[in-house]
């Protein structure tokens, strides 16, 4: 296949993809978003943030790194 025909075919495919708008199933989208919201709320309750540790050396004024200043 020559370069001109190949480019024309790629252009046609790109144009078809650009202007193609499939029907949107809003109820399926709502179910998916609701499932993600439920999953993230379950994860955030049980997961502990490692950066919020109160005994962190940076937050502790009695830490050896604080005395070095």
C-alpha positions in Angstrom: 0.0 0.0 0.0 1.4 3.4 -0.9 2.0 6.2 1.5 -0.8 8.3 0.1 -3.4 5.6 0.5 -2.1 4.7 3.9 -2.3 8.3 5.1 -5.8 8.7 3.7 -7.0 5.6 5.6 -5.4 6.9 8.8 -7.1 10.2 8.3 -10.4 8.6 7.7 -10.1 6.5 10.9 -9.0 9.5 12.9 -11.9 11.5 11.6 -14.4 8.7 12.4 -13.0 8.5 16.0 -13.1 12.3 16.5 -16.7 12.7 15.5 -18.1 9.5 16.8 -20.2 10.0 19.9 -21.6 6.7 21.4 -24.7 6.9 23.4 -23.9 7.6 27.1 -25.4 5.2 29.7 -25.8 7.6 32.6 -27.2 5.0 34.9 -24.2 2.8 34.5 -21.9 5.9 35.1 -23.9 6.7 38.3 -23.5 3.1 39.5 -19.7 3.1 38.8 -19.2 6.4 40.6 -21.3 5.3 43.6 -19.2 2.1 43.8 -16.0 4.1 43.8 -17.2 6.4 46.4 -18.2 3.5 48.7 -14.9 1.8 48.2 -12.9 5.0 48.9 -14.8 5.7 52.1 -14.2 2.1 53.4 -10.5 2.4 52.6 -10.0 5.8 54.2 -11.5 4.7 57.5 -9.2 1.7 58.0 -6.0 3.1 56.4 -3.6 4.9 58.7 -1.6 7.8 57.4 2.1 7.1 57.9 2.9 10.8 57.6 0.6 11.9 60.5 2.6 10.0 63.2 2.7 12.2 66.4 6.0 10.7 67.5 7.8 11.9 64.4 11.3 13.3 65.0 10.5 16.4 63.0 7.6 17.3 65.3 9.4 16.4 68.5 11.5 19.2 69.9 13.4 16.8 72.1 14.6 14.8 69.2 18.4 14.7 68.5 17.9 16.3 65.1 16.2 19.3 66.8 19.1 19.7 69.2 21.6 19.9 66.4 20.5 23.4 65.3 
